Amino acid sequence: MRKTVRKTIPDRSSQVHKFMLEYQRRHGKTPCLREICEGTGMKTLSQAHQVMYRLCRHALVVPQPHGMHTTWLAVSAKTKQSSTPGVFS
């Protein structure tokens, strides 16, 4: 049996992606998972982590490893460019 691939992302993922783009535009850096949880109403870090991997599969965020932690850089769906100045320029 073939697995079907969703062409659209769920509402929660869309909400997180919009929050990340706005946060990056305002602050010039990526939000941490706790800030994503607070900004979108998620209760656990594991929920945020699952959404990050979903967005990564859709190429809407790019993981950037930093030692033991990973930051997630959101990219615009239309232009595939970061809203953070100096990144992907």
KESE-790025 format. One line per 3 residues: number of its first residue (from 1); for each residue x, y, z of N, C-alpha, C. Coordinates in steps of 0.1 Angstrom, whole numbers, padded with zeros to 4 digits. Example, Ala and Ser with C-alpha at 12.3 -4.5 7.8 and 13.67 -1.06 7.14 Angstrom:
2
1 = 0132:-0057:0078:0123:-0045:0078:0132:-0033:0078 ~ 0128:-0022:0071:0137:-0011:0071:0129:0000:0079
% end
This chain:
89
1 = 0008:-0012:0000:0000:0000:0000:0009:0012:0000 ~ 0006:0022:-0008:0013:0034:-0009:0009:0044:0001 ~ 0018:0052:0006:0015:0062:0015:0012:0075:0008
4 = 0001:0081:0011:-0002:0094:0004:0005:0105:0011 ~ 0009:0115:0003:0016:0126:0008:0007:0138:0008 ~ 0006:0145:0019:-0003:0157:0020:0004:0168:0013
7 = -0004:0176:0004:0002:0187:-0003:0000:0200:0006 ~ -0009:0200:0015:-0010:0211:0024:-0006:0207:0038 ~ -0003:0217:0046:0001:0214:0060:-0011:0217:0069
10 = -0012:0209:0080:-0023:0212:0090:-0023:0226:0095 ~ -0034:0230:0101:-0036:0244:0106:-0026:0247:0117 ~ -0023:0238:0126:-0013:0240:0136:0001:0243:0131
13 = 0005:0236:0121:0018:0238:0114:0018:0251:0107 ~ 0007:0255:0101:0006:0268:0094:0007:0279:0104 ~ 0001:0278:0115:0001:0288:0126:0015:0289:0131
16 = 0022:0278:0133:0036:0279:0138:0045:0285:0128 ~ 0043:0282:0115:0052:0288:0105:0050:0303:0104 ~ 0038:0307:0105:0035:0322:0104:0041:0329:0116
19 = 0040:0323:0128:0045:0328:0140:0061:0329:0139 ~ 0067:0319:0134:0082:0319:0132:0086:0330:0123 ~ 0079:0331:0111:0083:0342:0102:0082:0356:0108
22 = 0071:0358:0115:0069:0371:0122:0079:0373:0133 ~ 0082:0363:0140:0092:0364:0151:0106:0368:0145 ~ 0110:0361:0135:0123:0363:0128:0123:0377:0123
25 = 0112:0382:0117:0112:0395:0111:0114:0406:0122 ~ 0107:0404:0133:0107:0414:0144:0121:0413:0152 ~ 0125:0401:0155:0137:0400:0164:0150:0397:0157
28 = 0150:0394:0145:0162:0391:0137:0169:0378:0141 ~ 0162:0369:0148:0167:0356:0152:0155:0346:0152 ~ 0159:0333:0153:0148:0323:0153:0143:0321:0167
31 = 0130:0318:0169:0125:0316:0183:0129:0302:0187 ~ 0131:0300:0200:0133:0287:0206:0120:0280:0207 ~ 0121:0267:0210:0108:0259:0211:0099:0264:0222
34 = 0104:0269:0233:0096:0274:0244:0088:0286:0239 ~ 0095:0295:0231:0089:0307:0226:0078:0303:0216 ~ 0080:0293:0208:0070:0288:0198:0058:0283:0206
37 = 0060:0275:0217:0049:0270:0225:0041:0282:0230 ~ 0048:0291:0236:0041:0303:0242:0033:0311:0232 ~ 0040:0313:0220:0034:0321:0210:0022:0315:0203
40 = 0021:0302:0203:0011:0295:0195:0001:0287:0204 ~ 0003:0287:0217:-0006:0280:0226:-0004:0266:0228 ~ 0007:0260:0224:0010:0246:0226:0014:0244:0240
43 = 0011:0232:0246:0013:0230:0260:0027:0223:0262 ~ 0032:0215:0253:0044:0208:0255:0055:0210:0244 ~ 0067:0208:0248:0078:0210:0238:0078:0199:0228
46 = 0073:0187:0231:0072:0176:0222:0062:0179:0210 ~ 0052:0186:0214:0042:0191:0203:0050:0200:0193 ~ 0057:0209:0199:0064:0219:0190:0075:0211:0182
49 = 0081:0202:0188:0091:0194:0180:0085:0186:0169 ~ 0074:0180:0171:0067:0173:0160:0063:0182:0149 ~ 0058:0194:0152:0055:0204:0142:0067:0208:0134
52 = 0078:0210:0141:0091:0214:0134:0095:0204:0124 ~ 0094:0191:0128:0098:0181:0118:0088:0180:0107 ~ 0075:0182:0109:0065:0183:0098:0068:0194:0089
55 = 0072:0206:0094:0075:0218:0086:0088:0215:0078 ~ 0097:0208:0084:0110:0204:0078:0107:0195:0066 ~ 0098:0186:0067:0095:0177:0056:0088:0185:0044
58 = 0082:0196:0048:0075:0204:0037:0085:0215:0033 ~ 0097:0215:0037:0108:0225:0034:0104:0239:0038 ~ 0097:0241:0049:0093:0254:0053:0102:0258:0065
61 = 0109:0249:0071:0119:0253:0081:0132:0245:0078 ~ 0143:0250:0081:0156:0244:0079:0163:0242:0093 ~ 0166:0230:0097:0173:0228:0109:0187:0232:0109
64 = 0191:0239:0119:0205:0244:0120:0211:0239:0133 ~ 0219:0229:0133:0225:0223:0145:0235:0233:0152 ~ 0233:0234:0165:0242:0242:0173:0246:0235:0185
67 = 0257:0227:0184:0261:0218:0196:0250:0208:0199 ~ 0245:0208:0211:0235:0199:0215:0221:0204:0212 ~ 0219:0216:0207:0206:0221:0204:0205:0224:0189
70 = 0193:0224:0184:0190:0227:0170:0181:0239:0170 ~ 0184:0249:0162:0175:0260:0159:0168:0257:0146 ~ 0156:0263:0144:0149:0260:0132:0146:0273:0125
73 = 0152:0275:0113:0150:0287:0105:0139:0286:0096 ~ 0129:0294:0098:0117:0294:0089:0120:0301:0076 ~ 0115:0295:0065:0117:0301:0052:0103:0304:0046
76 = 0102:0314:0038:0090:0318:0032:0085:0307:0022 ~ 0073:0303:0022:0068:0293:0013:0069:0297:-0002 ~ 0067:0310:-0004:0066:0315:-0018:0080:0317:-0024
79 = 0089:0323:-0016:0102:0326:-0021:0113:0317:-0017 ~ 0110:0308:-0007:0120:0299:-0001:0132:0307:0004 ~ 0130:0318:0010:0140:0327:0016:0137:0329:0030
82 = 0148:0331:0038:0146:0334:0052:0142:0348:0054 ~ 0134:0351:0065:0131:0365:0068:0141:0370:0078 ~ 0151:0363:0082:0162:0367:0091:0172:0374:0082
85 = 0176:0387:0085:0186:0394:0077:0199:0386:0078 ~ 0206:0386:0066:0219:0380:0065:0219:0365:0063 ~ 0208:0358:0063:0207:0344:0061:0201:0341:0048
88 = 0208:0333:0040:0204:0329:0026:0205:0342:0017 ~ 0213:0352:0020:0213:0364:0012:0224:0362:0001
% end
